[in-house]
Amino acid sequence: MGDFWVFGYGSLMWRPGFAHVETARARLFGFRRSLCVYSWVHRGTEARPGLVLGLDRGGSCIGLAFRVPGELRDEVIAYLHERELVTSVYLERLLPVRLDTGASAMALCYVVDRTHKQYAGCLSVEEAAQVVSGGVGQSGRNEEYLFNTVNHLEALGIRDHWLESVASRVREEASPVPARRYGSGP
């Protein structure tokens, strides 16, 4: 079999974890990046869930596509299954993406299963920030996941206003409020 593409829209962009021979900016139509998955393993626990990204229906999503050599297909897909399908909240799909060159390619994508009990749906900025704050799982702190994703999107020139708002809210909640000064003097 020949080379194949994998579409990353969250942590796969900044930590793919698999060998690839090309990386291209790409757009997936019909799905959007969304903090819509309660994380019970990587960024939280079942008792204290975190919140991670999923591809939810509607809109489009700009991310990165990674071209994987065909001879590594089984190895890379096994790695992705272990990473992405640990609780079966994602559905593996082969979907068309448009590369920044203008070419189209079929890419392996992980789309949220809206019927899964970990599907959080559409949360407000405040609700999402509350879930993210303090979440910790096998892969680390939920805040780190959110900030890394926002920072990498920014470095790539990709704006995600809602995700940026959640990150700002989490930062605000983590920052201590300055003590108010009383008495004389400035």
C-alpha positions in Angstrom: 0.0 0.0 0.0 1.1 3.6 -0.6 1.7 6.5 1.7 -1.3 7.8 3.6 -2.2 11.0 5.5 -3.2 11.6 9.1 -5.0 14.8 10.1 -4.1 16.5 13.4 -6.2 19.3 14.9 -5.1 19.2 18.6 -2.2 17.5 20.3 -1.3 15.5 17.2 -0.2 18.9 15.7 2.4 19.5 18.4 3.2 15.9 19.4 2.3 13.5 16.6 4.4 10.7 18.1 4.8 8.8 14.8 7.2 8.9 11.9 6.1 10.9 8.9 7.9 12.3 5.8 5.8 15.4 5.1 3.7 17.9 7.1 1.3 20.2 5.4 -1.3 22.7 6.6 -4.7 21.3 5.7 -8.4 22.1 6.1 -11.1 19.5 6.8 -14.6 20.6 5.8 -17.8 19.5 7.6 -16.1 19.3 11.1 -14.8 21.8 13.6 -12.3 21.7 16.4 -14.2 21.6 19.7 -13.4 21.0 23.4 -16.2 18.5 23.5 -14.7 15.3 25.0 -14.5 14.5 28.7 -11.1 13.0 29.2 -11.0 10.1 31.6 -7.5 8.9 30.8 -5.0 11.4 29.2 -6.1 14.7 30.9 -8.4 13.6 33.6 -10.1 10.7 35.3 -13.6 9.3 35.3 -14.0 10.7 38.8 -12.5 14.1 37.8 -12.7 14.5 34.0 -10.6 16.9 32.0 -11.7 18.2 28.6 -10.0 17.5 25.3 -10.6 18.3 21.7 -12.7 16.4 19.2 -13.7 17.0 15.6 -17.4 17.8 16.0 -19.8 18.3 13.0 -20.2 21.6 11.4 -17.9 24.2 9.9 -14.4 23.4 9.0 -11.1 22.9 10.8 -7.6 24.0 9.9 -4.9 21.7 11.2 -1.8 19.7 10.0 -1.8 16.7 7.7 1.1 14.2 8.1 2.1 12.0 5.2 3.2 8.6 6.5 5.2 6.1 4.4 3.1 3.1 3.4 5.5 0.7 4.9 4.8 2.2 8.3 1.0 1.9 8.0 0.4 -0.9 10.5 2.8 0.5 13.0 1.4 4.1 12.9 -2.3 2.9 12.9 -1.6 0.7 15.9 0.0 3.7 17.7 -3.0 5.9 16.8 -5.5 3.3 18.0 -3.7 3.0 21.4 -3.6 6.8 21.7 -6.9 7.9 20.2 -9.3 5.0 20.8 -8.5 4.2 24.4 -12.1 4.7 25.5 -13.7 4.6 22.0 -15.0 8.2 22.1 -13.6 8.8 18.7 -14.6 7.2 15.4 -11.8 6.6 12.9 -12.7 8.0 9.5 -11.0 8.5 6.2 -12.0 12.0 5.0 -10.9 14.4 2.3 -8.7 17.3 3.4 -7.4 20.2 1.3 -3.7 20.7 1.6 -2.2 24.2 1.6 -0.8 23.5 -1.9 -4.4 23.3 -3.2 -4.3 19.5 -3.6 -6.8 17.2 -2.0 -5.9 14.1 0.0 -7.8 11.4 2.0 -6.7 11.6 5.6 -7.2 9.4 8.6 -9.3 11.5 11.1 -10.6 11.0 14.6 -14.2 12.3 14.8 -16.1 12.5 18.1 -18.8 10.0 18.6 -21.8 12.1 19.7 -23.5 9.1 21.2 -20.6 8.3 23.6 -21.0 9.1 27.3 -17.8 11.2 27.2 -19.3 13.6 24.6 -19.6 16.9 26.4 -21.5 18.7 23.7 -21.4 22.5 23.2 -20.1 24.0 26.4 -19.9 27.7 27.2 -16.4 29.3 27.7 -17.0 29.3 31.4 -18.2 25.7 31.6 -15.2 24.5 29.5 -12.7 26.5 31.6 -14.2 25.0 34.8 -13.7 21.5 33.5 -10.2 22.1 32.2 -9.0 23.8 35.4 -7.4 21.2 37.7 -7.9 18.2 35.4 -4.9 15.8 35.5 -4.5 12.4 33.7 -1.9 10.0 32.5 -0.5 12.6 29.9 -0.4 15.5 32.4 -2.3 18.6 33.4 -5.4 19.6 31.3 -4.3 23.3 31.4 -1.0 22.3 29.7 -2.8 20.5 26.9 -5.0 23.6 26.3 -2.2 26.1 26.4 0.1 24.0 24.2 -2.7 23.6 21.6 -3.5 27.4 21.6 0.3 28.3 21.4 0.8 25.9 18.5 -2.2 27.2 16.7 -1.0 30.7 17.2 2.5 29.8 15.9 0.9 28.3 12.8 -1.2 31.5 12.3 -4.4 29.6 13.0 -7.0 31.5 15.0 -9.5 29.7 17.1 -11.3 32.5 19.0 -13.4 30.2 21.2 -10.4 28.1 22.3 -8.4 31.2 22.9 -11.2 32.5 25.1 -11.3 29.3 27.1 -7.5 29.6 27.6 -7.8 33.2 28.7 -10.5 32.2 31.2 -8.4 29.4 32.6 -5.4 31.7 33.0 -7.6 34.3 34.8 -8.9 31.7 37.2 -5.4 30.5 37.9 -4.0 34.0 38.6 -4.4 35.2 42.1 -6.3 38.4 42.5 -4.0 41.2 43.6 -4.6 42.3 47.2 -6.3 45.6 47.5 -4.3 48.3 49.2 -5.9 50.4 52.0 -4.5 53.3 53.8 -2.4 56.2 52.7 0.0 56.3 49.8 -0.3 55.3 46.1 
